[in-house]
Amino acid sequence: MTVDIKILKNEIDTDPINRSYSGMSHQAVADSLNNTIDQIRNKTSMTGREVAAKIVNTAYNSLSEDKKSQVLSLVSSDSVDPFGFAENVIKDIFGSASATTIALSVARTELVSRPTILGFSTVKEGHVMEARA
């Protein structure tokens, strides 16, 4: 992914997450952006296997055969939308405050770097220099 200099310039100028870019060298800004993995992003999909790993065994074992079939159908999917239908199925089967639902809620987000949130990959010192020009 190419670094969009306009977006990078806006990031540096507005400093929306208060990293104090204005007091940093070009390289320090690039390092701060690339090396700080502190941004939470929602996953757009998970594998059925990832969902299955969050199901509490004792909760699964206590389900009716019909509910177990629903769970097995869900977790056999190659790709599951963790904020859509799958979330509703899990809440319906296990309960919205269950350990399984809570574990899935945590698993459906991930920590990423700021450039990932902004839509590009690694920021280099030259990118910062160009954005500040």
Secondary structure, 3 states (H helix, E strand, C coil): CCCCHHHHHHHHHHCCCCCCHHHCCHHHHHHHHHHCEEEEEECCCECHHHHHCCCCHHHHHCCCHHHHHHHHHHHCCCCECCCCHHHHHHHHHHCCCCHHHHHHHHHCEEEEEHHHHHCCCCCCHHHHHHHHC
